[in-house]
């Protein structure tokens, strides 16, 4: 179980370090309905990640069983393809960096955050976690690693719980901190929002390059 957690750890961190969802969460926490929409977004984020990982873990069971000491070419090919796609996303993000003096462009839907309800925050959390292409690729790789590991079902459950907790920590921590000390957190959250907005593309590009290489290396190791 330990090696599987180690394998999925960088993938969970890749989901956690997602600037756009973090900016969305911060904007929700700075909105008029901060507590209800923030909690709704957090729940949606957790549900989306959990469902995606469970689905791909279950789907990985259709891969043909093999000797644990043997090579796993099918898993290797899938990992290499996933890593290449993550690398391409990184290249796209790097090219989308704002030029010096240019204002970074954020999704238009963020302008409607102030009017969101808890349910809309929940739906937004699901969309940004499970439907986001980058997170989906990471969930596929994690599910593949868990489902093809050969560990017991109860161990898979523990690995998935650990994965979800790590992947959700970047949203979980600010939401809980705001619920505990809303007045004290408003200033730091706004500062963090500004920094994430300015560096969104660069953070995502570097993250995708690193995780893409890790996934490709894991795939090569399956042969």
Secondary structure, 3 states (H helix, E strand, C coil): CHHHHHHHHHHHHHHHCCHHHHHHHHHHHCCCCHHHHHHHHHHHHHHHHHHHHHHHHHHHHHCCCCCCCCCCHHHHHHHHHHHHHHHHHHHHHHHCCCCCCCCCCCCHHHHHHHHCCHHHHHHHHHHHHHHCHHHHHHHHHHHHHHHCCCCCHHHHHHHHHHHHHHHHHHHHHHHHHHHHCHHHHHHHHHHHHHHHHHHHHHHHHHHHHHHHHHHHHHHHCCC
